[in-house]
Amino acid sequence: MEVKCRRLEGKVAVVTASTQGIGLAIAERLGLEGAAVVISSRKQKNVDDAVKRLKAQGITAVGAVCHVSDAQQRKSLIDTAVKNFGHIDILVSNAAANPTVDGILEMKEAVLDKLWDINVKASILLLQDAAPHLRKGSSVIIISSIAGYNPEQGLTMYGVTKTALLGLTKALAREMGPNTRVNCIAPGFVPTRFASFLTNDETIRKELTERTIIKRLGSVEDMAAVAAFLASDDASFITAETIVVAGGIQSRL
């Protein structure tokens, strides 16, 4: 990824679930635009490998193991950022789970709890930890999904949790303004490991592609570019908004 713009020079970014896929692409783009980045994953090896990759590109990067449903690990992630850099300017809440393809009426309570805990509640709790360290002019970016507008088969309850993030974005923007902007990105279908059960199936992939106006699936770089914009001063008058990055797939509730 070649980026010549340095809009984020001097800023500090924390990105959850950021050692692969969309999260890693966002961390990389923020870093290439000048931010120091704090990345996280559930596994130490993944953290180490991603930090090595970022540093090889001249990015200032540190990492921490963080399962976002673990209170101590969330606190440790924020502490890592503050210990290394003194403050936080950008927080990207990207972690998500979709542990089942069951319909909502067949879903076990434990699975419902996991979906709410990771996809919704963890973002709130992470922000509670991070808020005291966010500087004036900071930016929070929550990653939702096109499934928040159109819950697909196999993504039904996942989609409902992503719908909740659209409202959470607006509520937090009011609470955290004017010093912190809160916005949301709703990615379309992107070929990542997380979405592989959809995008690796040639029939489903073709159908998803045909539903876009642009006639291709998204890329992790597409999502990272929008995140970098929202994190920058170029978006200084944008808050409480969700930007849908889905190639024109229908996105109205």
N, C-alpha and C positions, 0 to 999 in steps of 0.2 A: 504494500500500500504506500503510494507516494503522496505525501501531503506537504505542501509548501507553506500553508497558512499556520500562524502561531497565535491564534486567538486566545489560547488558554494559558499563556506563559505565566508562571507564578502561582497557578491555582493547584489545589489538591483535590483529587477525585477518589472516591470509594465506590467500587462496583462489586455487587454480589454476584455469585455464580459466574465467575469471569475467567475461567481457565479454558473454555472452549466455546464454540458457537457464537451467538449474538453477544454474550457478555464479554468474551475475549476480544471480539472485533471492536466493541465500544471502548474497552480499556485501551486497546492499541491506538484507536483514532484519537482519543483524548490525550494520550501520551505524545503522539506525534504532533499534536497541536500545542504541546508545551506543558501540559499538566503533569504533575507527579501523581502516579496512580497506585492505589492500594487494592489489590485483587484478592479474591477468596474462592475457595472450593471446599468440598467436604473431605478431600484427600490431600495429604501433604505433598505427595509426588506430583500431583496435578498443579498444585501451587508453585512448587519449585520449577517445574518445566515451563510454566507460563511466565514466571518472573524472568527466567533465563532468556526466553524468546523476546520479551519486551526490552530487556537490557541490551540485547544484541542489536537493537535498533536505536540505541542511544536514549531510551526512555528511562526516566527515574521511576523505579518500581519496587515495591515491597509486597509481601503477601501474608495471608493468615488463613489458617484452617477455620472455616465457618460454615456450620450447618445452621441455616437461619432460624430453625425452630429451637435451637439451643441457646438459652439466655446468656450463659457464660461465654459462649463462642461469639455471639453478637457483640457483647461488651468488649471482648478481646479484639475484634476487628476494628471497632471504633478506637480503642486504646492504641492499637498499632498505628493508626493514622495520626493520632494526636501526639504520640510519643516521637514519631519520626518527623512530623512536619508541623506540629503545633496547632493545626486547625483543619477544617474541611470546607471546601467551596462547592463541591459537586458530589451528590450522592445518587447513584443509580441503583434502584431496587429491581433486580432482574431475576432473582431466584424463583423457580416455579416447579410444580410437580403435577403429573397426571398419571397416578398409579393404576388406573383401570380404564377399560373401555366400556364398562357396564353402564346401562341406563340409570337414570336418577332413582327410579323406583326400586331398582334391584341393588342399589349401592349400600354396602355395609356402613354402619355408623363410624367405625374406625377409619374408613377411607374418606368419608365426609369430613371428619375431624382433620385428617392430614391435609386435605385440599384447602380447607379454610386456614389452618395453621400456617402453612407454607406460602400459599398464594395471596393471602390477604393480611392475616394477623401479624405475620413476621415483618411486613413492610411498616406497619404501625409501630411495633416494638423497636425495630431498628431505628426509626426516626426519633423515638423517644430518647434513645441513647445518644443519637448523633446531634440532636437539636442544640444542645448547649455549646457545641463546637463549630456550628455553621456561622461563617462570617456574613456580614452585610453584603448583599448582592449575590448570595449563594443560589444554587439551582438544584432542585430535587427532580429526578426523572424516574417515573414509575413505568415499568414495562408491562403493558396489558397484552391484548391479542385481538385480531380480527374475530376470533371466536367469542369475544365479549359482545359482539354485535350479532353474530350468527353462530350459535353453538352447533357444531357439526356432530354427526353421529360418531361416537367414540371420544368426543370432547365435550359432552353435555355439561356436566357439573364443573369441569375445568372452565368452560366458557362462562358459566354463571359467576364463578369467582373472579374472572377477568372483567365481567360487567361491573362487579362491585368496585374494582379499581378505578373505573371511570368516575364514579361518585366520590370515592375516597380522594381522588386528585382534586376535585372541586372543593371538598370540605377542608382539606389540608391547606390549599392555596389561601383560603380565607384566614385560617388560623396562623399561618406562617408569614403572610404578607405584612408589611411591604418589604421586609428585609430579605425574604427568601421566596423565590418563584417555585411553584410546583406544577409540573406538566407531565404528560403521559404520552407514550408511544404505543400504538396498536399495530404490531407487525402483521403482515399477511403471512402466507405460507413460505417458509424458508427451508431449504434442504439442510438440516442440521441433524445431529444424532437424536436430539429430543423429538424431532418431527419425522424421524426416519420411517416410522410405521405407516405414515401417509405418503411421504415423498419418494420412498423406495419402491412403492407399488406403481408400476408403469401406467396402469389404467387410472388410478386415483390421481397420479401426478398430471396426466394429460387433462383430466377433467378440471383440476384446480387451475392449471395453466389457462385453459379455455375461458374460465370465469373472470380472468383479469382482462383489462382493456389493453394492457401493454403486451400480453401474450408471452409472459415468462413468469417464473417464480421469483421471489425476492432473493436478495443476497444478504449476508451478514454485514457487508460493507454499506448496503443501502440503509440499514438500521443505524449503523454507527455514525453515518453522516448526519442523520437527523438528530441523534443524541448530542453530537458535538455542537450543532447549531443551537439547540435548546440550552446547552450548558454555557454558551458564550454570551457576550454582551450584545451580539447581533439580535438576540431574542429578549432583550431587556424589557420589552413591553408585552411579553407573552406570559401569561400564567393562567392556571385553572383550565388548560386546554388539553385535548387529546389529538395528536396528529396520527392519522391512519396512514400507514406506509404499506399498501397492499395492492398496488398496481391497478387500482380502480374497482376492486371487489366491493360490492354493495356494503355500506357501513352506516346505516341509520337504524336506531332502535325502533 
